[in-house]
Amino acid sequence: MSDSSVSVDTPQSSESRPHRGVKSYVLRAGRMTAAQSRGLEEVWPRLGLRLADGRQDLDALFGRRAPRVVEIGFGMGGSLVEQAETHPDTDFIGIEVHAPGVGKLLDEADKRGLANLRVYREDALEVLRHCLPEAGLDGVQLFFPDPWPKKKHHKRRIVQPAFVALVRSRLKPGGWLHMATDWEPYAEHMAEVMAAAPGWRNTASEGVYVPRPAFRPLTKFERRGERLGHGVFDLIFERHDG
């Protein structure tokens, strides 16, 4: 094992995680860089959150009142860190299960001195259910989730009726769910689920999809999709109580 890649015991409250059936992700073992390990060991105590912490008072957590945005599955965290840095008046909560991405995000957040970012290394559905307040969020982001392309795996897709109902319950009236994918069949699936879900309004002025908003940074998945000739599909739906 080289000096730049080490294995560490990472913070995760799996013993407190209720069983929820089919998972939308697969945990993968991986080697940790020194920076990722530093994030998990040194920065986690300040910016990390656990299921065991219970329901959060977000004003107390961040020490202020501000717009609140949650990103589910932030990968290696580049997009989320960029948003937190360029929107200091908004508070962000990232949720990711894979240790290298969590460690990298924490390391970068610390190096950039970000005070408006907190992180869960937990199952996103359990965080939504047990940790985030009802009608407390301004937005939820889901960028490039695993499309589970094989038909037998479609049940693993995170975008399902129960998921969007749970997200809606955590959004303020007028709050938004922003999804993006470079897999057209999954985009169509997302659109179908949202069209059938009560209490949502599509913000697209024409058709189903919206142009990439300026506030969503380009991700490596988007660049990869462009290289492969894939389209990228953004969907933004608002919680509608009319």
C-alpha positions as CSV (number, residue, x, y, z in Angstrom):
1,M,0.0,0.0,0.0
2,S,1.4,3.4,-1.0
3,D,1.6,6.4,1.2
4,S,-1.1,8.2,-0.9
5,S,-3.7,5.5,-0.5
6,V,-4.8,4.1,2.8
7,S,-7.8,2.2,4.2
8,V,-9.7,3.7,7.1
9,D,-12.6,3.0,9.3
10,T,-15.1,5.6,8.1
11,P,-18.1,7.1,10.0
12,Q,-21.3,5.4,9.2
13,S,-24.2,4.5,11.5
14,S,-25.3,1.4,9.7
15,E,-26.4,-0.2,13.0
16,S,-29.0,2.5,13.3
17,R,-30.2,2.3,9.7
18,P,-33.7,0.7,9.5
19,H,-34.1,-1.9,6.7
20,R,-35.9,-0.5,3.8
21,G,-35.8,-3.4,1.2
22,V,-34.5,-2.9,-2.3
23,K,-31.5,-0.5,-2.5
24,S,-31.0,2.0,-5.3
25,Y,-27.2,1.7,-4.9
26,V,-24.5,-0.9,-4.4
27,L,-21.7,-0.3,-1.9
28,R,-18.3,-0.7,-3.6
29,A,-15.0,-1.2,-1.8
30,G,-12.3,1.3,-2.8
31,R,-8.9,2.6,-1.8
32,M,-8.7,6.0,-0.1
33,T,-6.3,8.7,-1.0
34,A,-4.6,10.7,1.8
35,A,-6.9,13.7,1.1
36,Q,-10.0,11.5,1.3
37,S,-8.9,9.9,4.5
38,R,-8.1,13.4,5.9
39,G,-11.7,14.5,5.1
40,L,-13.2,11.5,6.9
41,E,-10.9,11.6,9.9
42,E,-10.4,15.3,10.5
43,V,-13.2,17.2,8.8
44,W,-16.1,14.7,9.5
45,P,-16.5,15.7,13.2
46,R,-17.3,19.2,12.1
47,L,-19.3,18.8,8.9
48,G,-20.6,15.2,9.1
49,L,-24.1,14.2,10.2
50,R,-25.6,10.8,11.2
51,L,-29.0,9.1,11.2
52,A,-28.5,8.8,14.9
53,D,-28.6,12.6,15.3
54,G,-32.3,12.4,14.5
55,R,-34.5,15.2,13.2
56,Q,-32.5,18.3,12.4
57,D,-33.3,21.9,13.3
58,L,-31.7,23.4,10.2
59,D,-31.6,26.9,11.6
60,A,-29.7,25.6,14.6
61,L,-27.5,23.4,12.5
62,F,-26.3,26.2,10.2
63,G,-26.7,29.0,12.7
64,R,-28.9,31.1,10.4
65,R,-32.0,31.1,8.3
66,A,-31.3,30.6,4.6
67,P,-32.5,28.7,1.6
68,R,-31.8,25.0,2.0
69,V,-30.9,22.5,-0.8
70,V,-30.2,18.8,-0.5
71,E,-28.2,16.8,-3.1
72,I,-28.7,13.1,-3.2
73,G,-25.8,11.0,-4.5
74,F,-23.2,13.7,-5.0
75,G,-20.5,11.2,-6.2
76,M,-17.1,12.8,-5.8
77,G,-18.6,16.1,-4.8
78,G,-17.2,18.4,-7.3
79,S,-20.5,19.9,-8.4
80,L,-21.8,20.3,-4.9
81,V,-18.7,22.0,-3.6
82,E,-18.8,24.4,-6.5
83,Q,-22.4,25.2,-5.8
84,A,-21.7,25.8,-2.1
85,E,-18.8,28.1,-2.9
86,T,-20.7,30.1,-5.5
87,H,-23.9,30.4,-3.5
88,P,-22.7,31.3,0.0
89,D,-26.2,32.5,0.9
90,T,-27.7,29.0,0.5
91,D,-27.1,26.1,2.8
92,F,-26.4,22.7,1.3
93,I,-26.7,19.1,2.6
94,G,-25.1,16.3,0.6
95,I,-26.0,12.7,0.9
96,E,-23.7,10.0,-0.4
97,V,-22.9,6.4,0.6
98,H,-19.5,5.9,-0.9
99,A,-16.5,6.8,1.4
100,P,-14.1,8.1,-1.2
101,G,-16.6,10.7,-2.5
102,V,-17.6,11.7,1.1
103,G,-13.9,12.1,2.0
104,K,-13.1,14.1,-1.0
105,L,-16.0,16.5,-0.5
106,L,-15.1,17.0,3.1
107,D,-11.5,17.7,2.3
108,E,-12.4,20.2,-0.4
109,A,-15.0,21.9,1.7
110,D,-12.5,22.4,4.5
111,K,-9.8,23.7,2.2
112,R,-12.2,26.2,0.7
113,G,-13.5,27.3,4.1
114,L,-17.1,26.4,3.4
115,A,-19.5,26.9,6.3
116,N,-22.7,26.3,4.4
117,L,-22.3,22.6,3.7
118,R,-23.0,19.4,5.7
119,V,-22.8,15.8,4.7
120,Y,-24.5,12.5,5.5
121,R,-22.9,9.2,4.6
122,E,-26.2,7.3,4.8
123,D,-29.1,5.9,2.8
124,A,-30.8,9.0,1.3
125,L,-34.3,7.7,1.9
126,E,-33.6,7.1,5.6
127,V,-32.2,10.7,5.9
128,L,-35.3,12.1,4.2
129,R,-37.6,10.1,6.5
130,H,-35.9,10.5,9.8
131,C,-33.6,13.5,9.7
132,L,-35.0,16.3,7.5
133,P,-38.0,18.4,8.6
134,E,-41.3,18.4,6.8
135,A,-41.7,21.4,4.5
136,G,-38.2,22.5,5.4
137,L,-36.3,22.4,2.1
138,D,-36.2,24.8,-0.9
139,G,-34.8,22.2,-3.3
140,V,-33.7,18.6,-3.8
141,Q,-31.1,17.7,-6.4
142,L,-30.7,14.3,-8.0
143,F,-28.0,14.5,-10.7
144,F,-27.0,11.4,-12.8
145,P,-28.3,8.6,-10.5
146,D,-27.6,5.1,-11.5
147,P,-30.0,4.3,-14.4
148,W,-30.1,0.6,-13.7
149,P,-30.7,0.0,-17.5
150,K,-31.6,-3.7,-17.4
151,K,-35.4,-4.2,-17.1
152,K,-35.0,-6.6,-14.2
153,H,-33.2,-3.9,-12.2
154,H,-35.7,-1.1,-12.8
155,K,-37.1,-1.6,-9.3
156,R,-33.7,-0.3,-8.0
157,R,-34.1,3.1,-9.6
158,I,-34.4,5.7,-6.9
159,V,-37.1,7.7,-8.8
160,Q,-40.3,5.8,-7.8
161,P,-43.7,7.0,-6.7
162,A,-42.8,6.6,-3.0
163,F,-39.6,8.5,-3.4
164,V,-41.1,11.5,-5.1
165,A,-43.9,11.6,-2.5
166,L,-41.3,11.6,0.3
167,V,-39.3,14.4,-1.4
168,R,-42.5,16.4,-1.8
169,S,-43.3,16.2,1.9
170,R,-39.8,17.7,2.7
171,L,-40.1,20.6,0.3
172,K,-41.7,23.9,1.1
173,P,-44.7,24.9,-1.1
174,G,-43.1,26.0,-4.3
175,G,-39.9,24.0,-3.5
176,W,-38.3,22.1,-6.4
177,L,-37.0,18.7,-7.4
178,H,-34.3,18.9,-10.0
179,M,-33.3,15.7,-11.7
180,A,-30.7,15.2,-14.5
181,T,-29.6,12.1,-16.4
182,D,-27.7,11.3,-19.6
183,W,-29.7,8.1,-20.1
184,E,-32.8,8.9,-22.2
185,P,-34.9,5.8,-21.1
186,Y,-34.4,6.9,-17.5
187,A,-35.3,10.4,-18.3
188,E,-38.6,9.1,-19.8
189,H,-39.1,7.0,-16.7
190,M,-38.6,10.1,-14.5
191,A,-41.1,12.1,-16.5
192,E,-43.7,9.3,-16.3
193,V,-43.3,9.0,-12.5
194,M,-43.6,12.7,-12.0
195,A,-46.6,13.1,-14.4
196,A,-48.5,10.5,-12.4
197,A,-47.5,11.9,-8.9
198,P,-50.0,14.2,-7.3
199,G,-49.0,17.7,-6.2
200,W,-46.3,18.6,-8.7
201,R,-45.9,21.1,-11.5
202,N,-43.5,20.7,-14.4
203,T,-41.5,24.0,-14.8
204,A,-40.7,23.3,-18.5
205,S,-42.1,26.0,-20.8
206,E,-42.3,23.5,-23.6
207,G,-42.3,19.7,-23.6
208,V,-41.0,17.9,-20.5
209,Y,-37.4,18.9,-20.2
210,V,-35.7,22.2,-19.3
211,P,-32.4,23.6,-20.5
212,R,-29.5,23.1,-18.1
213,P,-29.9,25.8,-15.5
214,A,-26.9,28.0,-15.0
215,F,-26.7,27.1,-11.3
216,R,-26.1,23.4,-12.2
217,P,-22.4,23.0,-12.8
218,L,-21.2,20.7,-15.7
219,T,-20.3,17.3,-14.2
220,K,-18.0,14.6,-15.5
221,F,-21.0,12.5,-16.3
222,E,-22.3,15.3,-18.5
223,R,-19.0,15.7,-20.3
224,R,-18.9,11.9,-20.7
225,G,-22.4,11.9,-22.2
226,E,-21.4,14.6,-24.6
227,R,-18.4,12.7,-25.8
228,L,-20.5,9.6,-26.3
229,G,-23.1,11.6,-28.1
230,H,-25.7,11.2,-25.4
231,G,-28.2,13.9,-24.7
232,V,-28.5,15.3,-21.1
233,F,-32.0,15.7,-19.8
234,D,-32.9,18.1,-17.0
235,L,-36.3,17.9,-15.3
236,I,-37.4,20.4,-12.7
237,F,-40.8,20.0,-10.9
238,E,-42.2,22.3,-8.2
239,R,-44.3,21.3,-5.3
240,H,-47.7,22.5,-6.2
241,D,-50.5,22.9,-3.6
242,G,-53.1,24.5,-5.7
